[in-house]
Amino acid sequence: MHQEQRQRTNALLESKAIKRALFANLNSVKWLTGFAPPIQTGPNLFAGGPPLIWYEDGHYTLIVLDGQAGEAAGLAQDPDCTVITYLGYTIQQPVAGATHLRAALQEVVSKQPGTRGKIGVEMADLPVSLAQVLQETIHDGVENVAIDQWLVPLRMIKTPEELAKLRENFALTDVGHAAARKAIQPGQREIDLWTEIHSAVQQKAGRRMPLGNDCVVGYRPANIGGWPGELEIRAHDSVIVDLSTLAHGYWSDSCATYYAGEPTAEQVALHHTIEQALEYSIGLVRPGVAAKTIDQKTRQFISDAGYPVYPHHTGHGVGVTGHEEPRMILFTITK
């Protein structure tokens, strides 16, 4: 699983003379190993911190909660990756995930404590208590180097394995949109429509499936997005349905606008303009074109069509996050 991603990372770290590194960002962990803990109910109550990866001379050690070992089972056959777990939920003793995670990290890091040189660390996502493990275990002569965001450019280019995961997600999103087209009608609430969508997606997937993002009726204030609520869908109302599924740690994202009954002439004209703008924007995408240029030209296209208000970004990538680079916005971040 994800061996090509690790090979790319090996090359990057070697080019920076970094022989050891600690990855603490969940997106980095997912991208490097394919390990994807469920997020349906939020962070695990028994986890002592984020899943971690310790890198040393081309070998990766994934440290995860024992209750999540099943999500890492696919790594068992990878020679360049080891999985170790720490105790989480137990009926024999108090829950102390943080203490157990700290001990597991300390054991892995201390195998070669005297090694000098650089250690790359994703510092922004590493809890202070775990950062202290490095300070206590690593001897003098070691330089900690912040490697936050280093993997982001590498994640932009998808492997065949990643593309397969993304296609599975988008197939589920298609199921959700088909359910939306069938279910939308006057008298329903936003949450009723969303429930039909979510049910169809989960029945197709055969398991619990996190589902985002938006389901909002057109007359809702600030209606560019939001969670579904109790607002009723009326005749001829427009409804934005923006869906993302999250399977295998990867995201889809697909948005459409539907109408309760026949759309009005104004709605038809606006929808047609947006369809033209989408085709125009797709035609602008080619190697070497700056993302902000596509955003600027798309905004101008819509403004020239008589709609100067454009309260959104033009596009973005998908992958282990819902918004991967490149993001098509007005500004480009320079480093």
C-alpha positions as CSV (number, residue, x, y, z in Angstrom):
1,M,0.0,0.0,0.0
2,H,1.2,3.5,-1.0
3,Q,4.8,2.3,-1.7
4,E,5.2,4.9,-4.5
5,Q,4.3,7.7,-2.1
6,R,7.0,6.5,0.3
7,Q,9.5,6.3,-2.5
8,R,8.8,9.9,-3.4
9,T,9.2,10.9,0.2
10,N,12.5,8.9,0.5
11,A,13.9,10.9,-2.4
12,L,12.8,14.2,-0.9
13,L,14.2,13.5,2.5
14,E,17.5,12.2,1.1
15,S,17.8,15.4,-1.0
16,K,17.6,17.4,2.3
17,A,20.1,15.1,4.1
18,I,17.3,14.0,6.5
19,K,17.7,10.4,7.7
20,R,15.0,10.4,10.4
21,A,11.6,12.1,10.5
22,L,8.4,12.2,12.5
23,F,5.1,12.7,10.7
24,A,2.2,13.8,12.8
25,N,-0.2,15.3,10.3
26,L,-3.1,12.9,9.6
27,N,-3.1,13.7,5.9
28,S,0.6,12.8,5.7
29,V,0.0,9.6,7.5
30,K,-2.9,8.6,5.2
31,W,-0.9,9.5,2.1
32,L,2.2,7.6,3.2
33,T,0.5,4.4,4.4
34,G,-3.1,4.3,3.3
35,F,-4.1,4.2,7.0
36,A,-7.4,6.0,7.4
37,P,-9.1,5.9,10.8
38,P,-12.9,6.4,10.8
39,I,-14.1,9.9,11.4
40,Q,-17.8,9.4,11.6
41,T,-17.9,10.2,15.3
42,G,-14.8,12.5,15.4
43,P,-11.5,11.7,17.1
44,N,-11.3,8.4,18.9
45,L,-12.0,8.8,22.6
46,F,-9.2,6.4,23.6
47,A,-6.5,7.7,21.3
48,G,-3.5,9.3,23.0
49,G,-2.9,11.6,20.1
50,P,-2.7,11.6,16.3
51,P,-1.4,8.5,14.5
52,L,2.4,8.9,14.0
53,I,5.0,7.8,11.5
54,W,8.6,7.4,12.5
55,Y,10.9,7.4,9.4
56,E,14.4,6.1,9.6
57,D,16.7,5.4,6.6
58,G,13.9,4.5,4.3
59,H,11.8,2.5,6.8
60,Y,8.5,3.7,8.1
61,T,7.0,2.8,11.5
62,L,3.3,3.5,11.9
63,I,2.2,4.0,15.5
64,V,-1.6,3.7,16.0
65,L,-4.2,2.9,18.6
66,D,-4.7,-0.8,19.1
67,G,-8.4,-0.5,18.3
68,Q,-7.5,0.9,14.9
69,A,-5.1,-1.9,13.9
70,G,-7.6,-3.3,11.4
71,E,-7.4,-0.1,9.3
72,A,-3.6,-0.7,9.0
73,A,-3.8,-4.4,8.2
74,G,-3.0,-3.8,4.6
75,L,0.5,-2.8,5.5
76,A,1.4,-6.2,6.8
77,Q,3.0,-7.2,3.5
78,D,5.0,-4.0,2.9
79,P,8.7,-4.6,3.7
80,D,9.4,-0.9,4.2
81,C,6.7,-0.3,6.8
82,T,6.1,-1.7,10.3
83,V,2.9,-1.2,12.4
84,I,3.0,-1.0,16.2
85,T,0.1,-0.3,18.4
86,Y,-0.5,1.0,21.9
87,L,-3.2,0.3,24.4
88,G,-6.4,2.3,24.3
89,Y,-9.7,1.1,25.6
90,T,-9.4,-1.5,28.4
91,I,-11.7,-2.8,31.2
92,Q,-8.8,-3.8,33.4
93,Q,-7.3,-0.4,34.0
94,P,-7.9,3.4,33.6
95,V,-7.8,4.7,30.1
96,A,-4.4,6.3,29.5
97,G,-3.9,6.5,25.8
98,A,-1.7,9.6,25.9
99,T,0.7,7.8,28.3
100,H,0.8,4.6,26.2
101,L,1.4,6.6,22.9
102,R,4.2,8.5,24.5
103,A,5.8,5.2,25.6
104,A,5.4,3.7,22.2
105,L,7.0,6.7,20.5
106,Q,9.9,6.7,23.0
107,E,10.6,3.0,22.4
108,V,10.8,3.5,18.6
109,V,12.9,6.7,18.7
110,S,15.3,5.4,21.3
111,K,16.5,2.5,19.2
112,Q,19.4,4.6,17.9
113,P,19.5,7.5,20.3
114,G,23.1,8.5,19.6
115,T,22.6,9.1,15.9
116,R,23.5,12.7,15.0
117,G,22.2,14.8,12.1
118,K,18.8,16.3,11.2
119,I,15.4,15.0,12.2
120,G,12.5,16.3,10.2
121,V,9.4,16.9,12.3
122,E,5.8,17.9,11.4
123,M,5.7,20.3,14.3
124,A,2.4,22.0,13.8
125,D,0.4,18.7,14.4
126,L,2.7,17.2,17.1
127,P,1.3,17.6,20.7
128,V,3.8,19.2,23.1
129,S,4.0,16.0,25.2
130,L,5.2,14.0,22.2
131,A,7.6,16.7,21.1
132,Q,9.1,16.3,24.6
133,V,9.9,12.7,23.8
134,L,12.2,13.8,21.1
135,Q,13.9,16.2,23.4
136,E,14.3,13.6,26.1
137,T,15.4,10.7,23.9
138,I,17.5,12.3,21.2
139,H,21.0,13.4,22.3
140,D,23.0,16.5,21.6
141,G,24.2,17.1,18.1
142,V,20.7,16.6,16.5
143,E,18.9,19.4,14.6
144,N,15.1,19.3,14.4
145,V,13.9,20.6,11.0
146,A,10.3,21.6,10.5
147,I,8.9,19.7,7.5
148,D,5.3,20.8,7.7
149,Q,3.7,21.0,4.3
150,W,6.7,19.3,2.6
151,L,4.5,16.5,1.3
152,V,1.7,18.8,-0.1
153,P,3.3,19.3,-3.5
154,L,4.0,15.6,-3.8
155,R,0.4,14.8,-3.1
156,M,-0.8,16.8,-6.1
157,I,0.3,14.0,-8.5
158,K,-1.9,10.9,-7.9
159,T,-0.7,7.3,-8.2
160,P,-2.9,4.6,-9.9
161,E,-3.8,3.3,-6.5
162,E,-5.0,6.8,-5.4
163,L,-7.0,7.2,-8.6
164,A,-8.8,3.9,-7.9
165,K,-9.8,5.1,-4.4
166,L,-10.9,8.5,-5.8
167,R,-13.0,6.8,-8.5
168,E,-14.7,4.7,-5.9
169,N,-15.6,7.8,-4.0
170,F,-17.0,9.6,-7.0
171,A,-19.1,6.6,-7.9
172,L,-20.7,6.9,-4.4
173,T,-21.2,10.6,-5.0
174,D,-23.0,9.9,-8.2
175,V,-25.3,7.6,-6.2
176,G,-26.0,10.5,-3.8
177,H,-26.8,12.9,-6.6
178,A,-29.2,10.4,-8.2
179,A,-31.0,10.1,-4.9
180,A,-31.2,13.9,-4.7
181,R,-32.7,14.3,-8.1
182,K,-35.3,11.7,-7.3
183,A,-36.2,12.9,-3.8
184,I,-36.3,16.7,-4.1
185,Q,-39.9,18.0,-4.0
186,P,-41.9,20.8,-2.4
187,G,-42.8,20.2,1.2
188,Q,-39.6,18.4,2.2
189,R,-37.0,20.0,4.5
190,E,-33.3,20.2,3.7
191,I,-32.6,17.5,6.3
192,D,-35.2,15.2,4.7
193,L,-33.4,15.5,1.4
194,W,-30.0,14.9,3.0
195,T,-31.3,11.8,4.8
196,E,-32.4,10.3,1.5
197,I,-29.0,11.1,0.0
198,H,-27.0,9.7,2.9
199,S,-29.1,6.5,3.1
200,A,-28.6,5.8,-0.6
201,V,-24.8,6.3,-0.4
202,Q,-24.4,4.0,2.7
203,Q,-26.6,1.3,1.2
204,K,-24.5,1.3,-1.9
205,A,-21.2,1.3,0.1
206,G,-22.5,-1.4,2.5
207,R,-21.0,0.4,5.5
208,R,-21.1,3.6,7.4
209,M,-19.9,6.5,5.2
210,P,-19.0,10.0,6.3
211,L,-20.8,12.5,4.0
212,G,-20.3,16.2,3.5
213,N,-20.8,19.0,2.7
214,D,-23.8,21.2,1.9
215,C,-27.6,21.0,1.4
216,V,-29.2,24.5,1.4
217,V,-32.4,25.9,-0.1
218,G,-32.0,29.0,-2.2
219,Y,-33.8,31.4,0.1
220,R,-31.6,30.6,3.1
221,P,-29.6,33.6,4.2
222,A,-25.9,33.4,3.2
223,N,-26.9,30.4,1.1
224,I,-23.5,29.5,-0.5
225,G,-23.3,26.5,1.8
226,G,-24.1,24.9,5.1
227,W,-25.4,21.9,6.9
228,P,-29.0,20.9,6.1
229,G,-31.6,22.1,8.6
230,E,-35.4,22.4,9.0
231,L,-36.0,24.9,6.2
232,E,-38.8,23.7,3.9
233,I,-38.3,23.3,0.2
234,R,-41.0,25.3,-1.7
235,A,-42.2,25.0,-5.3
236,H,-39.6,26.3,-7.7
237,D,-36.9,26.6,-5.0
238,S,-33.3,26.0,-6.0
239,V,-31.3,23.7,-3.7
240,I,-27.5,23.4,-3.6
241,V,-26.4,19.9,-3.0
242,D,-22.6,19.6,-2.5
243,L,-21.5,16.1,-1.7
244,S,-18.2,14.6,-0.5
245,T,-17.8,11.0,0.5
246,L,-14.8,9.8,2.4
247,A,-13.7,6.2,1.7
248,H,-10.2,4.8,2.3
249,G,-9.2,8.2,3.6
250,Y,-9.8,9.9,0.3
251,W,-12.4,12.5,-0.6
252,S,-14.7,13.1,-3.5
253,D,-16.4,16.5,-4.1
254,S,-19.3,17.2,-6.5
255,C,-21.8,20.0,-6.4
256,A,-25.0,20.5,-8.3
257,T,-28.1,22.7,-8.1
258,Y,-31.6,21.1,-8.3
259,Y,-35.1,22.6,-8.5
260,A,-38.3,21.6,-6.9
261,G,-40.5,21.4,-9.9
262,E,-39.9,23.3,-13.1
263,P,-37.2,26.0,-12.8
264,T,-38.2,29.6,-13.6
265,A,-36.8,31.4,-16.7
266,E,-34.4,33.3,-14.5
267,Q,-33.1,30.0,-12.9
268,V,-32.7,28.5,-16.4
269,A,-30.7,31.5,-17.6
270,L,-28.4,31.5,-14.6
271,H,-27.9,27.7,-14.7
272,H,-27.0,27.9,-18.4
273,T,-24.4,30.6,-17.7
274,I,-22.8,28.5,-15.0
275,E,-22.6,25.5,-17.3
276,Q,-20.9,27.6,-19.9
277,A,-18.5,29.0,-17.3
278,L,-17.6,25.4,-16.2
279,E,-16.8,24.3,-19.8
280,Y,-14.8,27.5,-20.3
281,S,-12.8,26.9,-17.1
282,I,-12.1,23.3,-18.0
283,G,-10.7,24.5,-21.3
284,L,-8.3,26.7,-19.5
285,V,-6.7,23.9,-17.6
286,R,-3.3,22.8,-19.0
287,P,0.2,22.4,-17.8
288,G,2.0,25.6,-16.9
289,V,-1.2,27.7,-16.3
290,A,-1.3,29.3,-12.9
291,A,-4.4,28.4,-10.8
292,K,-5.1,32.0,-10.0
293,T,-5.3,32.8,-13.7
294,I,-8.0,30.3,-14.2
295,D,-9.9,31.8,-11.3
296,Q,-9.5,35.3,-12.6
297,K,-10.7,34.5,-16.1
298,T,-13.6,32.5,-14.9
299,R,-14.7,35.4,-12.7
300,Q,-14.5,37.7,-15.6
301,F,-16.5,35.3,-17.8
302,I,-19.3,35.2,-15.3
303,S,-19.2,39.0,-14.7
304,D,-19.4,39.6,-18.5
305,A,-22.5,37.4,-18.6
306,G,-24.2,39.8,-16.2
307,Y,-23.5,38.2,-12.8
308,P,-20.8,40.3,-11.0
309,V,-21.2,38.6,-7.6
310,Y,-19.2,35.3,-7.5
311,P,-18.8,34.3,-3.8
312,H,-16.8,31.2,-4.2
313,H,-13.5,29.6,-5.4
314,T,-13.3,28.2,-8.9
315,G,-12.0,24.8,-8.0
316,H,-9.5,22.7,-6.1
317,G,-7.9,19.3,-6.1
318,V,-9.1,16.3,-4.0
319,G,-7.2,13.5,-2.3
320,V,-6.5,12.8,1.4
321,T,-8.1,16.1,2.1
322,G,-11.3,17.7,0.7
323,H,-9.2,20.6,-0.7
324,E,-5.9,19.5,-2.1
325,E,-3.6,21.8,-4.0
326,P,-3.9,23.4,-6.5
327,R,-6.7,25.6,-5.2
328,M,-8.1,27.9,-7.9
329,I,-8.4,31.1,-6.0
330,L,-7.4,34.7,-6.6
331,F,-4.1,34.5,-4.8
332,T,-1.1,32.2,-5.1
333,I,0.9,31.5,-1.9
334,T,4.6,31.8,-2.4
335,K,7.2,30.4,-0.1
